[in-house]
Amino acid sequence: MGIASPATTINAALAAEGLAVDLSETALLAVPLYTVTASDRARTLEVCRSTYAVTA
């Protein structure tokens, strides 16, 4: 699955593809389709952290 913008959440990208995936039960590889610049890194990390929770 590709993410076209650093402002797009993983869930929004899934919805745009017509997919509904429970991320607590399904592994997903999301790839940015844009260049991640130094100024994008903090926002990209924020989006990733707000979209999923890691459990041990």
trRosetta pair geometry for C-beta under 8 A, 3 or more apart (Angstrom, degrees):
i j d omega theta_ij theta_ji phi_ij phi_ji
1 10 7.9 86 104 -153 138 80
1 13 5.8 116 158 134 117 120
1 14 6.7 -10 -150 -85 158 67
1 17 6.4 -101 -129 -21 106 158
1 19 7.7 -98 -99 36 135 153
1 28 6.7 -13 23 -175 129 105
1 29 7.2 151 30 86 80 57
1 30 5.3 -36 82 -109 101 71
1 31 7.3 154 81 22 48 75
2 13 7.2 -145 92 -163 40 131
2 30 7.5 132 -118 -163 16 66
2 31 5.5 -40 -108 73 66 87
2 32 7.5 70 -161 -164 73 11
2 33 4.3 48 -179 -46 120 119
3 6 7.9 79 135 -90 118 31
3 8 5.1 -177 -163 84 93 119
3 10 7.1 -62 -82 -95 127 56
3 13 4.9 -75 -100 -80 77 151
3 30 5.5 46 -28 172 113 109
3 31 7.0 -179 17 83 82 35
3 32 5.3 -43 69 -106 100 55
3 33 6.4 -178 72 7 41 85
3 34 7.8 -73 105 12 75 97
4 8 6.1 64 53 -2 71 154
4 13 7.6 159 7 -111 78 105
4 33 5.1 -25 -102 59 53 121
4 34 6.5 83 -178 -36 40 108
5 8 4.6 103 62 -13 86 103
5 34 6.4 60 -100 -17 35 150
6 32 7.3 13 -81 -130 71 126
6 34 6.8 -100 -36 72 80 138
6 36 7.3 115 -84 -116 117 78
6 40 4.6 -151 -70 -157 158 105
6 43 4.9 77 148 104 124 116
6 44 4.8 -78 -140 -73 104 82
6 47 6.6 -177 176 -4 64 146
7 43 7.1 -31 -78 162 60 130
7 47 7.2 -176 -140 -83 20 138
8 12 5.1 -132 -164 85 78 124
8 13 5.3 86 150 -58 121 94
8 16 8.0 -29 -156 -11 130 142
8 47 7.4 61 79 -162 36 150
9 12 4.5 97 54 5 81 102
9 13 7.0 -145 93 -4 44 85
9 47 5.5 -152 -101 -166 63 98
9 50 6.9 -82 -118 92 117 104
9 51 4.9 163 -167 -90 98 116
10 13 5.7 -55 -150 37 32 112
10 14 6.4 36 151 -20 65 105
10 23 7.1 74 113 -87 135 147
10 28 7.0 115 -174 108 130 142
10 30 5.3 -105 -118 -62 102 162
10 47 7.6 138 -21 149 76 96
10 48 7.4 69 -32 -117 116 56
10 51 4.3 106 25 173 107 153
10 52 6.8 3 40 -34 150 105
11 14 5.6 -52 -149 35 33 114
11 15 6.4 34 153 -20 65 105
11 23 7.8 -91 -76 -24 87 132
11 51 6.0 -169 -13 -144 91 101
12 15 5.6 -52 -146 36 33 112
12 16 6.4 38 152 -23 64 104
13 16 5.6 -50 -148 32 32 115
13 17 6.8 24 153 -10 62 106
13 30 6.7 107 77 -138 153 122
14 17 5.9 -66 -157 41 32 105
14 19 4.5 -91 -173 80 84 102
14 20 7.0 113 143 -94 119 27
14 21 5.7 -117 -147 21 146 103
14 28 8.0 -42 -81 -145 120 155
15 18 7.5 44 -175 -76 35 20
15 19 7.2 -107 -74 57 24 60
15 20 7.6 46 -94 -82 68 68
21 26 5.0 -95 -177 66 106 148
21 28 6.3 110 122 -73 153 133
22 25 4.5 26 100 30 113 107
22 26 5.9 111 71 2 64 104
23 26 6.2 -74 -112 59 33 83
23 28 6.2 -61 -120 8 90 130
23 51 7.4 54 23 147 177 87
23 52 5.3 -105 140 -108 142 106
24 53 7.7 4 -95 57 95 93
24 55 7.8 34 -143 10 92 129
32 36 5.7 78 86 -53 165 105
32 44 7.1 -27 -78 -132 141 133
34 40 7.7 -154 111 -141 117 166
35 40 7.9 141 109 19 60 153
36 40 5.0 -135 -154 90 61 127
36 41 6.2 83 167 -79 105 69
36 44 5.9 -13 -133 -34 116 163
37 40 4.7 95 49 4 71 104
37 41 7.5 -112 96 -26 41 80
38 41 5.9 -34 -156 -2 34 118
39 42 7.6 -52 -175 24 37 99
39 43 7.9 19 143 4 63 112
40 43 5.7 -72 -160 49 50 106
40 44 5.4 50 149 -28 85 111
41 44 5.7 -58 -143 37 27 111
41 45 6.3 26 160 -17 64 107
42 45 5.9 -56 -149 37 29 110
42 46 6.4 32 151 -21 63 107
43 46 5.5 -53 -147 36 33 115
43 47 6.4 35 154 -20 66 103
44 47 5.8 -52 -149 34 31 110
44 48 6.4 30 153 -17 64 106
45 48 5.7 -54 -148 37 32 112
45 49 6.2 26 157 -15 66 109
46 49 6.0 -59 -145 41 27 107
46 50 6.1 20 159 -16 64 112
47 50 6.0 -63 -144 40 26 106
47 51 6.2 24 158 -25 63 114
48 51 5.9 -65 -148 32 27 110
48 52 7.0 -37 177 31 63 98
49 52 7.6 -93 -143 56 22 65
